[in-house]
Amino acid sequence: MTRRLAQVAKKVGVSEATVSRVLNGKPGVSQATRQSVLSALDVLGYERPTQLRGERARLVGLVLPELQNPIFPAFAEVIGGALAQQGLTPVLCTQTKGGVSEADYVELLLQQQVSGVVFAGGLFAQADAPHDHYRLLAERNIPVVLINASIENLDFPCIACDDAVAVEQSWRHLASLGHERIGLVLGPSDHIPSRRKLAAARETARAAGMELPDTHVERAMFSLEGGQAAATRLLDRGITGIICASDPLALGAVRAARRHGHHVPHDVSVVGYDDSAFMTCTEPPLTTVRQPIEAMGRAAVDLLCAQIQGTEVPHGELLFEPELVVRGSTAQPAGD
């Protein structure tokens, strides 16, 4: 008990006597200090005293699929900062291959009595993935916000970048440069944002009097290696412009072009998606579609906090406008 008091006191920056007063429900402690002590208990993994267990912690789960793609640390930074401004502490939960699953993280977060959960790029965006843990959160009335397009029938507020507009911007950019053989590197076939991107690409191509045959669409896992493998198949079919569903996929496409003996952008143009960190530092700098990360992250926290405070929020989708950022990886095709 003494060790626990000392650790919590050190974490919060108060005396052990103050921690003891909070744990025993004694007066003489400000509400802010009381919440800080309770949050420290949760963060350090200690059980709350029985009389304090009915109250949700000032913790918010932030569940991410990975940290290798720079877009997810960027979201974590924005969301973490916005949560801190509201007196909430983010608990970062990152999935690893063969490690803790999303459902396992949800179970852990429920044990910690979190005030809410934000998911970015999770299984909610995959139609064939398990979704029971989301329904468990709904049954427990835990406030939840999703970042990315979600499957149908998950009744949570959702923040998303407009995938259709993103692909339309990319396609028109490549077509304006003179590319006629344009291909797509997308995520798995059950990935909802990728489905939206494909539908938009077909519609944009049709409106421009162009074609997008199935042979010009490749699927990949969201990684540099996945992008390289998918782009290699497209290059074998004579594609000169490649639109990718993420920046790592696009960097894989650039590598594939070089391995093919092609020059980017003179032989092959590549467009990414996200405008994540360091895309200005690649060779060549990557043309990509920027997600408004700051606005999306803050909107997610606003929606979450409104739910925590008991305010009704619309359980639909808020779409944010993307922006094409033209850099050095796109140009007129060779011979034009």
Salt bridges, closest charged atoms under 4 A:
ASP42 OD2 - ARG48 NH2 2.77
GLU47 OE1 - ARG53 NH2 2.96
GLU55 OE1 - ARG34 NH2 3.48
GLU102 OE1 - HIS133 NE2 2.73
ASP132 OD1 - ARG135 NH1 3.51
ASP155 OD1 - HIS315 ND1 3.38
ASP163 OD1 - LYS197 NZ 2.51
GLU168 OE2 - ARG172 NH1 2.90
GLU203 OE1 - ARG206 NH1 2.73
ASP214 OD1 - ARG202 NH2 2.67
GLU218 OE1 - ARG233 NE 2.75
GLU218 OE2 - ARG237 NH1 2.65
ASP236 OD1 - HIS260 NE2 2.78
ASP275 OD2 - ARG290 NE 2.67
ASP275 OD1 - ARG327 NH2 3.01
GLU294 OE2 - ARG298 NE 2.90
GLU317 OE2 - ARG196 NH1 3.08
GLU323 OE1 - ARG290 NH1 3.62
